[in-house]
Amino acid sequence: MDTVETERLTGCADDEIWRAAQEKERFLITQDLDFSDVRKYEPGSHMGLLLIRLFHPGRLALLERVTSLFASEAIEHWQRCLVIATEHKVRVRWPKQKKVE
């Protein structure tokens, strides 16, 4: 798993981190609420975004929750989605379906 640190993006602006993830077609996992704006990060307009919202955030708690999600959820279906996960709940915002006429 690549991280902001291993990609040498520590301290960079959100836009730069976002751009780097999209250029490499990566699914971004974050705890940063700035990425929760569905108007800016509309499902279907990116490779995928998982926003983790924990009552007691931290690296270990984040790692444990992500590990749990990857073991229990059908994450292969989250491509191009905005996913918000708390300790007990997962909400997936799917890309809008294009109308076929």
Secondary structure as the mmCIF struct_conf table of DSSP 4:
data_model
#
loop_
_struct_conf.conf_type_id
_struct_conf.id
_struct_conf.beg_label_comp_id
_struct_conf.beg_label_asym_id
_struct_conf.beg_label_seq_id
_struct_conf.end_label_comp_id
_struct_conf.end_label_asym_id
_struct_conf.end_label_seq_id
TURN_TY1_P TURN_TY1_P1 VAL A 4 ARG A 8
TURN_TY1_P TURN_TY1_P2 THR A 10 GLY A 11
HELX_RH_AL_P HELX_RH_AL_P1 ASP A 14 GLU A 23
TURN_TY1_P TURN_TY1_P3 LYS A 24 GLU A 25
STRN STRN1 LEU A 28 THR A 30
HELX_RH_3T_P HELX_RH_3T_P1 LEU A 33 SER A 36
TURN_TY1_P TURN_TY1_P4 VAL A 38 LYS A 40
BEND BEND1 TYR A 41 TYR A 41
TURN_TY1_P TURN_TY1_P5 PRO A 43 GLY A 44
BEND BEND2 SER A 45 MET A 47
STRN STRN2 LEU A 49 ILE A 52
BEND BEND3 PHE A 55 HIS A 56
BEND BEND4 GLY A 58 GLY A 58
HELX_RH_AL_P HELX_RH_AL_P2 ARG A 59 SER A 72
BEND BEND5 GLU A 73 GLU A 73
HELX_RH_3T_P HELX_RH_3T_P2 ILE A 75 HIS A 77
TURN_TY1_P TURN_TY1_P6 GLN A 79 ARG A 80
STRN STRN3 LEU A 82 ALA A 85
BEND BEND6 GLU A 87 HIS A 88
STRN STRN4 VAL A 90 ARG A 93
HELX_LH_PP_P HELX_LH_PP_P1 TRP A 94 VAL A 100
#
